[in-house]
Amino acid sequence: MLPVGKGGCVKINLNKNTPGPILSGPHSVELGGRKIPYGLRESQKAKNLQIKITEGIGLEVVIPKNYPLSHVEVLLKSKEDWILNKMAEVSGVEQRRKKKAFEDRQLVYFLGQPYRLVVVFQQSPPSVELMGDRIIVMLPQHYGHKVRDLLELWFRTKAKEILSQRLDILKRKMNVEYNQFFIKDQKTRWGSCSGQGNLNFNYRLVMAPLAVVDYLVAHELAHLIEMNHSKKFWDLVQSVCPEYKKYRQWLKEHGWRLEL
């Protein structure tokens, strides 16, 4: 399973024999020499303490019923490096999104290349075409609010075509078979593999360079053999994608661009 990387979450096992009161907010903890505010939420279903860091919300802690607040601060301090690094990463993504919305709002990416988005209103059935350095959306004016929907449908169609081809090539190289594959609009994953041999891929993958697409396909196919991220798993990925570390890093640095 590959996370998209728009936030972070870590689960920590609890000692259930230490119940205590939960104090009301506001809450903060000193990490890295500065006071970090955080939201504290009790969940009836939670079995473990969860630390979440997401855009627009920041640091949030979810605790089981009757978990002592004093233990929360101890656990947050034990995860200080992870929290500070993840907060910096999420903050960077948020700033880049704002920059993209302002400077780059008319650009869309396909197989790693930027294309100028052009909308043409005409009295003909809606369509999307790739022409030179432009992706042209053509539709009647009264369908103007459907531009994004048409563009997403085009990307989903391209994703199905391209991923089908890459799966066919890489499954033979890896000597593995999958059951079915599906194109989805996953918010937190680039891809996933089920125990039934089904593969799921985020349609936004085709916005990335083809080499990155191949890495992700190899990643999910490898999970059909090794349902983990052990050394055996990464050796299998590397056998068909020697530079997988480079493509993995590319996603961390540029994955935020892969959206409509």
MOKAQUI-V229916 format. One record per backbone hydrogen bond with DSSP energy under -0.5 kcal/mol. CO is the residue of the C=O (numbers start at 1). NH is the residue of the N-H. Records with the same first field share a line. If there is no record, write none. Layout:
BEGIN
CO = NH / NH
END
This chain:
BEGIN
1 = 3
2 = 190 / 191
6 = 55
8 = 53
10 = 51
12 = 49
14 = 16
15 = 18
18 = 68
21 = 23 / 69
27 = 38
29 = 31 / 36
31 = 34
34 = 31 / 36
35 = 37
36 = 29
38 = 27
39 = 61
41 = 63
43 = 65
49 = 12
50 = 52 / 62
51 = 10
52 = 60
53 = 8
54 = 57 / 58
58 = 54
59 = 39
60 = 52
61 = 41 / 63
62 = 50
63 = 43
64 = 67
66 = 20
68 = 71 / 72
69 = 72 / 73
70 = 74
71 = 75
72 = 76
73 = 77
74 = 78
75 = 79
76 = 79
77 = 80
79 = 83
80 = 84
81 = 85
82 = 86
83 = 87
84 = 88
85 = 89
86 = 90
87 = 91
88 = 92
89 = 93
90 = 94
91 = 95
92 = 96
93 = 97
94 = 98
95 = 99
96 = 100
97 = 101
98 = 102
99 = 103
100 = 104
104 = 107
106 = 117
108 = 115
110 = 113
113 = 110
115 = 108
116 = 118 / 135
118 = 120 / 137
120 = 122 / 139
122 = 124
127 = 138
129 = 131 / 136
131 = 134
133 = 116
134 = 131 / 136
135 = 118 / 137
136 = 129 / 138
137 = 120
138 = 127
139 = 122
140 = 143
141 = 144
143 = 146
144 = 147
146 = 150
147 = 151
148 = 152
149 = 153
150 = 154
151 = 155
152 = 156
153 = 157
154 = 158
155 = 159
156 = 160
157 = 161
158 = 162
159 = 163
160 = 164
161 = 165
162 = 166
163 = 167
164 = 168
165 = 169
166 = 170
167 = 171
168 = 172
169 = 173
170 = 174
171 = 175 / 176
180 = 199
182 = 184 / 201
184 = 186 / 203
188 = 4
190 = 202
191 = 2
192 = 200
194 = 197
197 = 179
198 = 194
199 = 182
200 = 192
201 = 184
202 = 205
203 = 206
204 = 207
205 = 208
206 = 111
207 = 112
209 = 212 / 213
210 = 214
211 = 215
212 = 216
213 = 217
214 = 218
215 = 219
216 = 220
217 = 221
218 = 222
219 = 223
220 = 224
221 = 224
222 = 225 / 226
225 = 227
226 = 228
230 = 234
231 = 235
232 = 236
233 = 237
234 = 238
235 = 239
236 = 240
237 = 240 / 241
241 = 244
243 = 246 / 247
244 = 248
245 = 249
246 = 250
247 = 251
248 = 252
249 = 253
250 = 254
251 = 255
254 = 257
255 = 258
257 = 259
END
